[in-house]
Amino acid sequence: MYPNTQESQENFGIACKYFREQINLSQEKFALKIGMDRTYYASVEAGKRNTSLQNSQKIADGFEISLSRLFEKVENL
């Protein structure tokens, strides 16, 4: 069974926070690195945003990982 949208958003946020902490950057510095507004990115990590595929790719690129690796982490939460 597929998780609901809210659960998916929350898991995506948890995965983003995990990878961001692995590269030891604050939300502000990471958002600046990928050209995203800090408040938007903070809402992604908080599980409040249903991000587009383009923004998901931008985030994965910022972590220097594939989009599939990012989603793999989401799936395994």
C-alpha positions in Angstrom: 0.0 0.0 0.0 1.2 3.5 -0.8 1.7 6.0 2.0 -0.5 9.0 2.0 0.7 12.3 0.6 1.4 13.9 4.0 3.5 10.9 5.1 5.4 11.0 1.8 6.1 14.7 2.3 7.3 14.2 5.9 9.5 11.3 4.8 11.0 13.4 2.0 11.7 16.1 4.5 13.4 13.7 6.9 15.5 12.3 4.0 16.5 15.9 3.0 17.5 16.8 6.5 19.6 13.5 6.8 21.5 14.2 3.6 22.0 17.9 4.5 23.4 17.0 7.8 25.8 14.6 6.1 27.3 17.5 4.2 27.3 19.6 7.4 25.4 22.7 6.0 22.8 24.8 7.6 19.4 25.1 5.9 20.3 28.6 4.9 23.7 27.7 3.4 22.2 24.7 1.6 19.3 26.7 0.2 21.8 29.3 -1.0 24.0 26.6 -2.6 21.0 25.3 -4.7 19.4 28.6 -5.4 16.3 28.0 -3.4 14.7 30.3 -0.9 15.6 29.3 2.7 12.0 29.4 3.9 10.9 27.2 1.0 13.6 24.7 1.7 12.8 24.8 5.5 9.2 23.9 4.7 10.4 21.0 2.5 12.4 19.6 5.5 9.4 20.2 7.8 7.2 18.0 5.5 5.0 21.0 4.5 5.8 21.1 0.8 4.9 18.8 -2.0 7.9 19.5 -4.1 8.0 19.4 -7.9 10.2 16.9 -9.7 12.5 19.8 -10.7 12.9 21.0 -7.2 13.5 17.5 -6.0 16.3 17.1 -8.6 17.8 20.5 -7.6 17.9 19.2 -4.0 19.5 15.9 -5.0 22.0 17.7 -7.1 22.9 19.9 -4.1 23.6 16.7 -2.1 25.6 15.4 -5.0 23.5 12.3 -5.1 21.1 10.8 -7.7 17.4 11.5 -7.4 16.9 7.8 -7.1 19.2 7.6 -4.1 17.2 10.5 -2.5 13.9 8.6 -3.1 15.5 5.4 -1.9 16.1 7.0 1.4 12.5 8.3 1.5 11.2 4.8 0.8 13.2 3.2 3.5 12.0 5.5 6.3 
